């Protein structure tokens, strides 16, 4: 006889395999719907806060893992000089043009229609030529139709990826940053 835990695991895997991950727009029948947003927030002294954003995000699913890719050259902090320093001096987007996060499908919970699921998952983030494990928090809210809104947060430290700590005119950004991602998917 199958244990309750085994039955739950089987059902979750079934949903992943046949319905696709709620946080992915690339499983067969799923597409990105509407705007996507990726942002990072860095903090410094005396309440200084730097926010960078992009609306460029791509998703791929090979059936086992979900790959999220952000072109780093598309990040915008709202100040051109800061953008140039961030891209040329710190992120070195000429050498390392993308940030790539790979999450195993088995790490994610899938909501049924009308449900919301929240969870924590581990993934492998490649940034600035270095790959490190990160932990992401996520929330997937599936509507009564096939639309699912997904938000996710990742905390990371620039130093772990070989990125110099940003500093300009005596203002230094702390190496710990928050990354937030939001997007919506629909099933065809």
N, C-alpha and C positions, 0 to 999 in steps of 0.2 A: 504494500500500500504506500502511496506517495505521501510525503509529509506536506503540511500546509505551506511551509517555506518553499519546498520544491515546486509546488503548484503555482505559487505566486511568481517565482523566478521564471517558470515556463511561460506563464501568461505575459509577463513583461517582455521576455525575449520574443514571443510571438508578435506582440504589438510593435516592437522595434523592427522586426523583419518584414512585416506585412503592411504596417501603417506608416512607418518612417518615424524618425525622431521628431519630437515637437519643436526642437530647436534647430532644425535643419530644413533647408529649402532645396535640397538636392536629391533626396530620396525620390524614387520614381513616383510621379504624381504630385510632388510638392514643388512650389516655386516661391521665391521671395515676393512679397506683396508690400508695396509702399516703400517708405524711406527706411534706410538703415542708419544707425549712428554708432560710431565708436569714439570714445573720448578717454583721455587720460587726465588726471589731476595730480600735480606736484605741488608741494608746499615748501615754504621757506621761512625766514625769520619775520617777526612782527606781523604775522597774519598774511604774508605774501602767498598768493595762490596763482599757479599757472595751469591753464586748461587748454588742451589741444583736442581738436575734433576732426573727424572725416566721416563722410557718408559712404565711403567705398569699402565694401566688404564682400568677399566671395566665399562660397561654401561648396564643398565637394564631399560626396559620401561614397566610399568603396564597399559598403555593406558591413564593414567591421569597425571603421573609424570615420569620424567626421573631421574634416579639415577646414579651418577658418583662416582666410588669408586677408591681410590688410596691407595695401601699398603705402609704405611709410612716407613717401614723397607727397602724399595727399593730405597729411596732417596739417592743420592750421591753428595757430595760437592767437590769431588776431593781430599780431605785430610782425611785419615783414622781416625786420632784422632778427627778431627772436626765432622766426621760422627758419631763416637761413642758418643761423648758428646751430639750431637743433638738428637740422638735416645734414649739414656739412661737417660740423665739428663733433657732435655727440652721437647721433644715430648713424652717421656716415652712409646715407642712403645710396650713394653711388656704388658702394661695395656691398651693402646689405639692404636691398630695396624693399624687403617684405618682412612682416612679422607673421609667423605661422603657428597656429595652435591646433594640435591634433588631440581629439578626445575619443576614447573608445565608446562605441554606442552602448555597451553594457554598463557604462558609468552613469547613464542618464535615465531618469524616470519619465514616462510618457503619460500625459493626462488623457483621459477619455473626453468625449464631447461634453462641454459644460463644466469641466473640472479644471483645477489649478494644481500643479505639482511644483514643489520647491525642493531643491537638493544641493548637494555638494558633489563635485566630480574632480578627478585628477586628470590633467592633460600634460602634454609635452609642448612647451613654448620655445620656438626658435626665434631669437632676436639678436641682432648684431653678431651673427655667426655662432652663437652659443645656444645650446639646447638644455633647458632645465625643466624639471617637473614643477607645475604650479597647481594650486587648488582654486577652483572657481565655484562661486555660489551662483545658482540660477533659479529662475522662476519661469514656468511655462503655463500660460493661461489659454486654454482651448475654448473657443466659443461653441455655440450649438451647431454651427456649420463646420467647415473644415479649416477655419482661420485659427492660428495659434500665435499669440504675442509672447515673445521671449525677451527676457532681460537677464544679463549675467554680469558678475563683478569678479575681478581678479586683482589681488594685491601682489605687487612684485617689487624687487629691489634692482635698480639699474646695475649696481656693482656685480650682481650675480651673472650678468650677461656681458661683462666687459665694457660697459658704457661708462665713460667718465661722468662724474657728478657735474651737472650744469652749473656754471658760475659766471656771472657777468657784473662788472663794476661793484664787486663786494657782496652781491646778492647770490647766495648759493641755494640751489634747490636740494632738498633732502632726497636721498637715493630711493626712498620708499614712495611708490606711486600707486594710485588706484586706476584701474582700467574698467570702464563700463561699456557694455555692448547692448544694443536694443535693435530688434528686427521683428518682422512678422512674416509668417509663411501661410500658404493656403494649399489645400489638396485639390488637384484638378478633378 
